[in-house]
Amino acid sequence: MSGHSKWATIKHRKGAVDKARGKLFARVLRQVEVAARDGGGDLEANPTLRTMYQKARDASVPTDTIDRAIKRGTGELEGVRYEAVTYEGYAPCGVAVYVEALTDNRNRTGADVRAIFSKNGGSSAEPGAVAWQFRRKGVIMVRGGPAVDGDELMLIALEAGAEDLEDQGDMWQVTTAPTDLARARSTLEEAGVAVESADLTMLPTSTVGLESENDARRVLRVIDALEDQDDVQAVFANFDIPDEVLTAVEG
């Protein structure tokens, strides 16, 4: 259970993109609503809803606002019916991109996503063209630093059902099966481990190295444009940017 990944860096970038409070609220509440519609409003019986509920709480969404989203999902309150859709494509440099969206108008969202790829130097792809390059996993980010004993954390993570543990410097990444995410988070927190975030995600099986600032900017332009689309919930891409290049791009 070792290794290294740029996933924390990429997630940190995404966190900066999502910093607009209103947009983040709308995004996670839509996820809560769809999870309740698909699996029911009982948090104990619906692990996906439990994960999305905690994600909303982590984003400081008020509990009554979350409860209303659940009731819209179960039909107790009237609301827009959202449909989960995915899109696939390529950014420059052959970077595979997998997009998850929740929309009330599939045609509109699909047209928007295809236009974003086209206008920013990328290209859309048929379903399945890039999905095989990713794995659905639960990812828990744990605060690192010298105070954290890696061996002890590994034992706790194994007890929590983790599949992998990676040291990423100031953070540790705990990877789980999607269905084990909520249980693993609870186990870690009960053991006193400081959990920074926990989410269902798509991890790339391999990455494309972006060694130049120009290549990094071209790829990030596509990712940022997709993340700014209102219906898009998450964007996953299999690129790896060296720290010095990322610093130059964000500086």
C-alpha positions in Angstrom: 0.0 0.0 0.0 2.4 2.6 -1.2 3.1 4.8 -4.2 2.7 8.4 -5.4 0.1 10.2 -7.3 -0.7 13.8 -8.4 -4.4 13.2 -7.5 -4.3 15.4 -4.5 -2.8 18.2 -6.5 -5.5 17.8 -9.2 -8.2 17.7 -6.5 -6.8 20.8 -4.9 -7.1 22.6 -8.3 -10.7 21.5 -8.6 -11.4 22.7 -5.1 -10.2 26.1 -6.1 -12.4 26.1 -9.2 -15.4 25.1 -7.0 -14.8 27.8 -4.4 -17.9 29.8 -5.5 -20.2 29.0 -2.6 -23.5 29.2 -4.4 -22.4 27.0 -7.3 -20.9 24.4 -5.0 -24.1 24.3 -2.9 -26.2 23.8 -6.1 -23.9 21.0 -7.3 -23.9 18.9 -4.1 -27.6 19.4 -3.5 -28.3 18.1 -7.0 -26.2 15.0 -6.2 -28.2 14.5 -2.9 -31.5 14.8 -4.8 -30.6 12.2 -7.4 -29.2 9.8 -4.8 -32.4 10.0 -2.8 -34.5 9.5 -6.0 -32.5 6.4 -7.1 -32.1 4.7 -3.7 -34.6 6.2 -1.3 -34.4 8.8 1.4 -33.2 6.6 4.3 -29.5 7.4 5.0 -28.9 4.0 6.6 -30.3 2.0 3.7 -28.8 4.2 0.9 -25.0 4.3 1.1 -24.8 6.7 -1.9 -27.1 9.1 -0.3 -25.2 8.9 3.0 -22.0 9.8 1.1 -23.6 12.7 -0.7 -25.2 13.9 2.5 -21.8 14.0 4.2 -20.3 15.7 1.2 -23.0 18.4 1.5 -22.3 18.8 5.2 -18.6 19.1 4.5 -19.4 22.0 2.1 -21.3 23.6 5.0 -24.7 23.3 3.4 -27.4 23.7 6.1 -29.1 20.5 7.2 -32.6 21.8 6.4 -31.5 22.6 2.9 -30.2 19.1 2.5 -33.4 17.6 3.9 -35.4 19.5 1.3 -33.2 18.2 -1.5 -33.8 14.6 -0.2 -37.6 15.2 -0.1 -37.5 16.5 -3.7 -35.7 13.4 -4.7 -38.2 11.1 -3.0 -41.1 13.1 -4.4 -42.3 14.5 -1.1 -41.6 18.0 -2.5 -42.0 19.1 -6.1 -38.8 19.7 -8.0 -37.0 19.4 -11.3 -36.2 15.8 -12.3 -32.5 15.5 -13.0 -30.9 12.7 -15.2 -27.4 11.4 -14.7 -25.4 11.5 -17.9 -21.7 11.0 -18.8 -19.6 12.3 -21.6 -16.2 11.3 -22.8 -13.5 13.0 -24.9 -9.9 14.1 -25.2 -8.1 17.3 -24.2 -4.9 18.3 -26.0 -1.9 15.9 -25.8 -4.1 12.9 -25.8 -5.4 13.4 -22.3 -8.6 11.3 -21.7 -11.5 13.2 -20.1 -14.5 11.7 -18.4 -17.4 14.0 -17.5 -20.3 13.4 -15.1 -23.4 15.6 -15.3 -26.9 15.9 -13.8 -29.3 17.6 -16.2 -32.9 18.3 -16.9 -32.2 18.7 -20.6 -29.8 16.1 -22.1 -29.7 17.7 -25.5 -28.7 21.1 -24.1 -26.0 19.7 -21.9 -24.6 17.4 -24.5 -24.4 20.3 -27.0 -22.6 22.5 -24.4 -20.1 19.8 -23.5 -19.3 19.0 -27.2 -18.9 22.7 -27.9 -16.5 23.1 -24.9 -14.3 20.3 -26.2 -14.3 21.8 -29.7 -13.6 25.4 -28.8 -10.8 24.6 -26.4 -8.7 22.3 -28.6 -10.2 19.0 -27.5 -12.5 16.5 -29.1 -15.6 14.6 -27.9 -15.6 10.8 -28.1 -18.2 8.0 -28.3 -19.4 6.3 -25.0 -16.8 3.9 -23.8 -13.9 5.4 -25.7 -12.1 6.6 -22.6 -14.1 5.2 -19.7 -11.9 2.0 -19.7 -9.0 4.2 -18.6 -10.6 5.0 -15.2 -11.8 3.0 -12.2 -14.7 4.0 -10.0 -13.3 4.3 -6.4 -13.9 5.9 -3.1 -11.2 8.3 -2.2 -10.6 9.7 1.3 -8.0 12.4 1.8 -6.3 12.4 5.2 -4.2 15.2 6.6 -0.5 14.2 6.7 2.6 15.8 8.1 5.2 14.6 10.6 2.6 14.1 13.3 1.0 11.2 11.3 2.5 7.8 11.8 2.3 6.1 8.4 2.4 2.5 9.8 -0.3 3.2 12.3 -2.4 4.9 9.6 -2.0 1.9 7.4 -3.3 -0.5 10.1 -6.3 1.8 10.6 -6.9 2.1 6.9 -6.8 -1.7 6.5 -9.2 -2.1 9.3 -11.5 0.4 7.6 -11.5 -1.7 4.4 -9.0 0.4 2.4 -7.6 -1.0 -0.9 -4.7 1.3 -1.0 -2.9 4.0 0.9 -0.6 6.6 -0.8 1.7 9.2 0.8 1.2 12.5 -1.0 3.3 14.7 1.2 1.0 16.9 3.2 -1.9 14.5 2.6 -2.5 10.7 2.5 -4.9 9.2 0.0 -7.0 6.3 1.1 -8.6 4.4 -1.7 -11.7 2.1 -1.2 -14.3 0.2 -3.1 -17.2 2.6 -3.9 -19.5 0.7 -1.5 -17.0 0.9 1.4 -16.4 4.7 1.3 -18.9 5.7 4.1 -17.8 2.8 6.4 -14.1 3.6 5.8 -14.6 7.2 6.6 -16.5 6.4 9.8 -13.8 4.0 10.9 -11.0 6.5 10.3 -12.8 9.3 12.1 -13.6 7.1 15.1 -9.9 6.3 15.3 -9.1 10.0 15.5 -7.8 10.4 12.0 -8.4 13.9 10.5 -10.4 13.4 7.3 -10.1 16.3 4.9 -12.5 15.0 2.3 -14.3 11.8 1.1 -15.9 11.3 -2.3 -16.7 8.8 -5.0 -14.4 9.4 -8.0 -12.9 8.0 -11.1 -9.2 7.2 -10.7 -7.1 6.9 -13.9 -5.3 3.6 -14.5 -2.4 5.5 -16.2 -1.5 9.2 -16.7 -0.2 11.4 -19.5 2.8 13.6 -18.3 2.5 17.3 -19.2 6.1 18.5 -19.0 5.7 22.0 -20.5 3.7 25.0 -19.2 2.1 25.4 -22.6 0.7 21.8 -22.7 -0.5 22.1 -19.1 -2.3 25.4 -19.9 -4.0 23.9 -22.9 -5.3 20.9 -21.0 -6.4 22.9 -18.0 -8.3 25.3 -20.2 -10.5 22.4 -21.3 -10.9 21.1 -17.8 -11.8 24.5 -16.3 -14.3 25.2 -19.1 -16.1 21.9 -18.5 -16.2 22.4 -14.7 -17.8 25.8 -15.3 -20.7 24.3 -17.2 -23.7 24.4 -14.8 -24.8 20.8 -15.2 -21.4 19.3 -14.9 -20.8 17.6 -11.5 -17.3 16.3 -11.9 -14.5 16.1 -14.5 -11.8 13.4 -14.4 -8.7 13.4 -16.6 -5.6 11.2 -16.7 -2.9 13.8 -16.7 0.0 14.4 -14.4 1.7 17.8 -14.0 5.1 18.1 -12.3 5.0 20.5 -9.3 7.2 23.1 -10.9 5.0 23.3 -14.0 1.8 23.5 -12.0 3.4 26.3 -9.9 4.2 28.2 -13.1 0.7 27.8 -14.5 -1.0 28.9 -11.3 1.5 31.6 -10.4 
